[in-house]
Amino acid sequence: MSTVTTEQRPSPPQFLAERRWLLPSALAEEFEPDPDRPGRPRRTARDWVVDFGCFLLAVLLGLLTADTLAQEDLPSGLVAADQLLGALACAAVWLRRRWPVGLAVAMVPVCFVSNTAGGAGVVALFTLAVHRPFRYVAWVAGASLALTPLFFWLRPDPDVPYGWAVFSVVLLTGAMVGWGMFVRSKRQLMVSLRDRARRAETEARLRAEQAQRLAREAIAREMHDVLAHRLTLLSVHAGALEFRPDAPRDEVQRAAGVIRESAHEALQDLREIIGVLRAGESDDSGRPQPTLAALEALVAECREAGMKVTLDLRVTDQAAVPASVGRTAYRVAQEGLTNARKHAPGTEVTVTVTGAPGQGLTVAVRNRAPEGEVPPVPGSGQGLIGLRERATLTGGRFEHGPEADGGFGIRAWLPWA
């Protein structure tokens, strides 16, 4: 396991969320919701600038159209009413973010009777296109365009021909709708990028957790395979010393030596595994992993512990066995001997290893039925699950179960190309 340290840079959505004042309030609410105002986002600095600009635009267009009222033959009361409606419409522009649909719908009849409210109607239509789906925009824009020919027929512009006046309003309406939809699509794109970045972060975290879990499982299997064998040897020889205190001095010394060596090996294995957990990466200076060549030493160690082990090693080219396959075969034999020592002490165990390139490698460990009743061992079966996973990872098969004569056997086939 290796770790690579990289400079953490904020993603574009996170970068924009940290600069909330640059975003529209609706978009800022998507990136960083305000818990104090649910459903009603607070205006940002950009919103105040844009709203003030829209208000000035509505007032400017209203003043430009107000000059044409003097050229129309209208009573002074209608002129005053037209200007009053225009002023109210310009003031209502400040409500465009809260009620975009209601304001746009209200501007349709207001703009039909008031010439000076045209600027506010344009701003309301643009706001509707930005904040609401196209179906709302289509209904409001369609109603406004349907009334435009009638408006200029009732109140013709003295400076612009009828056809050009209608065409200019249609062109301005289409431009506002198109611009608003473009702004809306950009905001939706930013929100989608935010969601995609969040999904990517979630997937990366899940992948890291899965890799960590797999690494922990591998370390747990390694600890079980290594330490269970060593600790079983310790238990066997300690039990022999406990039940035979009158044993000859040579046997006591030999058992004590095996206990000391097994404890030393177990501590060294445990130290290496803990070092991997602490450092987060493997130590190349540690002891090499066992291969098929270490199988004879394993059997000899078990024989020294007092086990009756028969090794039948028939491999065509032992040096050509792949390292991963040989390591898995060694772990299978080690687990089989450990189980035989725990569940059938004193019985004869046979370890058979056969194979050739192209045929695969077969490892079988079989023990006879134990004499008398053997007390159950806590945690039994975990090693067999680990062996099945090891064999599956290498593309092989693993079988285990009782024999016809009461014994127990395990058998693994591993691919050898």
N, C-alpha and C positions, 0 to 999 in steps of 0.2 A: 504494500500500500504506500502510495506516495502522495504528497500534497503539493500543490503549486499555488503560490501566493500571487495574486494579481491585484492591481489597483481597482478599487471599487468606485465606479462612476455612476451617478444617478441616471436612470433611464429617462427618455424624453418626457413621459407623463409625470414622473417624479420631479423632474427639473421644473416643469411648468407648475406643478402643485406647490412647490416651494415659493413661487412668485405669483401668488394668487391675485395680486393687484393688476397683473397684466392680462388676466383672463376675464371673459364675460362671466357674470354671476352664475348663469345656468351651467356653464362648463366648469367653473370652479366648484360648484356644488357636486358635480360628478366625481371630481378628483378628491375633494376633501369636504364631505358634508359638514354642515354647521349644526351641532346638536341643540343649540339654543333657539334656532329658527327652522324647525323641520317643515319642509314644503314651501318655505318662503326665503329664498337665498338673499343674503344681504348684498347690496350693490357694492361692487369693487370700484377702485379708482378709475379704471377704464370705462365702467358703466356710466359714471358721472360725466366723464368727458364726452362719451358718445351721446348720452341723453341730452346734454346741453347743446351739442352740435345739431342734433335732430330738431330740438326746439327752435334754435336759431334758423335752421333751414325752413321749417314750417312758417315762422314769422316772416322771413324774407320773401318767400313765395306768396304769402298772404298780402304783403305790402305791394308787391309787383302787380298782383291782380286787382288790388284795391284802386289802383290808378285808372283802371278801365271802367270802374263804376260811374265815374263822373261823365264818361262819354255815353253811357246808356241812359235812356229816357225813363228813369225810375223815380218814384216818389222818395222823398227824403227819409220817410219812415222805413221803407224797404232797404234803403242803403244802410241805415243805422242797424237794422236787424241783421243784414248780411255781415257787416263788420263785427257785430256782437257775437254772432255764431262763429265767425272766423277766429276771434280772440279766444272764445271758450274751447274751440277745437285745438288751437295751439297749446292752451294750458293742459288739455287732456292728453297731450303727447307724453307727459310725465307718467301717465298710467299705462303706457303701452306694454311694459314688461309684466305687469300684474294681470291685466285682462286684454291680451292681444286679440282674441276672437271678438269679444264684445266691443272693443274700440273700433276694430275694422268694420264690423257690421253696422255700428252706429254712424260711421263716417260716410257710408253709402248714401243715405237720405240727406245727411247734413251737407255733403258736397254737392248734391243735386240742387239744393235751394240756396246755398251760400257759395259764392265764387271765391271768397277769401279763405275758405276752409280747404281749398285744394291741396295746399302744401301739407297740412295735417293728414289728409286722406292718403297722400303718397307715402308718408312716413308710417302710417298705420298698416298699409298694405305690405310694405317692406318688412315690418315687424312680424306680421302674420306669417309671411313666407319663411322667416328665420325660425320661428318658435313652434309652428304647427305643421302637420302633414299637408300634402298637396291638395287633398280633397277640400279642406277649408279654404285654401287660397283660390282654388278653382271656382267655388261658389261665389265668394266675395268679388273676385276680379271679374267673373262673368256678369254679375249683377251691375257692377260699375260700368263695364263696357257697354252693356245693353242700354243703360241710361245716358251714355255720352252723346249719341246722335240727337236724342230728344232735348238734352240740355242746350246744346249749341243751336238747335232749331228755335228753342224758346228765347235764348239769350245769346244771339250771335256775337262773335268778337268783331269789333269794328275795324281792326287792323289785319286780321288773318282771315282768308277765305274759309268757308264752311268745311270743305273737304280736308284742307290742310290742318285745320284745328282738330277735327276728329282723328285724323291720322297721327298727329303729334301726341294726343292723349293716349291712343292705343299703343304707340311706340313707348311712351314713358311707363305705362302700366306693365307692358311686357318686360321692359328693362328692370323695373323694380322687382317683379316676380322672379325673374331669372337670377338677379343678384342675390336676393334673399335665399333662394334655393341653393345657390352656390355656397353661401355662408353656412347654411344648415348642413350641407353635405360635408364641409370641412370639419365642422364640429363633431358630426357623427363619426368621421374618420379618426379624429383624435381620441374619441371615447373608445372606439374599437381597438385602436392601438394600445390604449391603457388596459383594456380587458385582455388583449393578447399578451401584453407584458406580464400581467398578473398570472395568467395561466402558465406562461413560460417559467415564472419564478416558482409557482406551485409544483409544476412538473419536475423542475430541477431539484427542489427540496425533497420530493418523493423519491426521485432517483438516488439522491444522496442517502436518504434514510434506508432505501432498499439495499444499496451497496454496503452501508454500515451493518445492516442486519445480516447480510450474507457473510461479511467478514467475521462478524461475531460468531455465527454458526460454524464457520470454518475453523476458527480458533477453538471453539468449544469441542468440536470433533477431534482436533489435534490434541487438546488437553486430555480428553477421554482416552484416546488411543495410546498416548504415551504414559500418562500418569497411572491409568488403571493397571497397566502391565507392571509398572514398578511397585506400586502399592500392594498389588496382589503377592508379589514376591516377598515383600516385607511381612505381609500377614502370614504367609505360609511358614516362613522361617521363625517368626516370633511365636507362632502357635506351636511349632516343634520344640522350641526352647521352653515354652511354658508347660507343655505336657510331658516333656522328657528332661527333667532337671538333672537326672543321673546319667545323661548321655556322655560318651567318651569326650575327652578334652579336644581331640582333633575335630570331631563333628561340631562341637560347640564353637570352636574357632572358625570353622568353615561357614557355619550359619551366620555367625556374627560378621564375617567378612562380606557375605552376600548381602546382609542387611545394610551394612555401611555403604557398600558400593551402590546398591539400589537406591538408598536414600540420597546419595550424592548425585546419581544420575537424575533422579526425580527433581531434586532441587535445581539442577542445572537446566533441565527442560522447562521447569516452571519459571526460572529466571529469564530465559529467552522469550517465552511467551509474554510475560509481563513487560519485558522490554519492548516488544512489538506494540503492546497496547499503550504504553506510555509515549513512545516516540512516534507512533502513527505510521511507521515504515519499517520494512524488514532490515535486519542487520546482516550485511554480507559477511561479517567476520564470524558469525555463529557456525555451529556444527552443521555439516551437510545433512540433507534429508536422507533417510534410509532408502535403499533400493533393494532389488532382488538379491544382490550379492551379500547383503547383510542378513539374509534369512538363516544361513547356517550358524552365524553367531547368536542369533535369537534362540535357535533350538538348543545350542550348547548352553546358553544361559539358563534355559528352562531345565535342562538335564542337571545342571549344577544345583538347581533349587530342589531337586528330588523328583521331578516329573519323569514319567516314562513316555518319551517322545520318539516316534519313528519318522524320519524324513525321507520322502521319496521324491527326489528332484530330477526330473527328466525334461530338460529344456534344451532344444537343439543348439542355440547360440545364445548363451546367457548374457554375454556382453552386448548383444544387439537389442536387448529388450529396452523399449523406450523408458525414460526416467519416470514419467507419470504412471505408466502401467506397472513398472517394477515397484514403485512406492505404494500404489494401491494394493498390489499383491502382498507386499510385506505387511501392510496394515490389516489385511484380511487374516493372514496367518497369525499375527500378533493378537488380534481380537479373539480368534478361535482358541488359541492357547490360554488366553486370560479367562475366557468363559469356562473352558474345561477345568482350569484350576479352581475356579470359584464354585461351579455347580456339580462337578464330578471329580473331587479330589482323590488322588491315588489311582485313577484309572489310566489305561494306556491311550495315548493320543497319536493319531496318524495324520501327518501333514503331507499332502501329495500336490506337487506342482508339475504340470506338463504343458507343453506347447511348442509351437514353431512359428516362424514368420508366415503370415497368410492364413494360419489356422486359429490364432488367438492363444491366450494364456489362461489355463484353468487352474484354480487354486481350491483345494478341498481340505477341510479340517474335520476329523471325525473322532469322537471319543466313545468309549463303551459306557454301558449303564453303570451308575455309581453303586457301590456296595453299601446298603443301609440307607437311612433317610438323611438327606442333606437339608439343613435349614435354608429358607429362602433368603436371597440376597437383595437388599434394597436397591432400587434403580435398575433392575434387570431389564434388558431389551433396548436400552438407549444406544448401546454400541452397535447392535444389529441394524438399527435405523440409520446410523451414520455410515455403516458399510454399504447399505443399499444406495444411499445418496452418492457415495464415492464411486461405486460401480456405474451408476446411471450417468454421472458426469463424464466418465471416460467412454461412454457408449456401450457398456457391457451389461451383464445381468448378474443378479445375486439371488440365491435361494438358501433357505435354512429350514430346519424342522427335525422332529424326532425320527429315529431309524426303527426298523422292524424289530431289532433285538433290544430295544429300550435305550439305545444310545442317542446321541445327538450329532448332527453334522451341518456344516455350512459349505456352500459351494459358490464360487464366483467365476464367471467367464469374462475375460477382458480382451478387447480387440488388439491385435498385433499385426499391423499392416506389413 
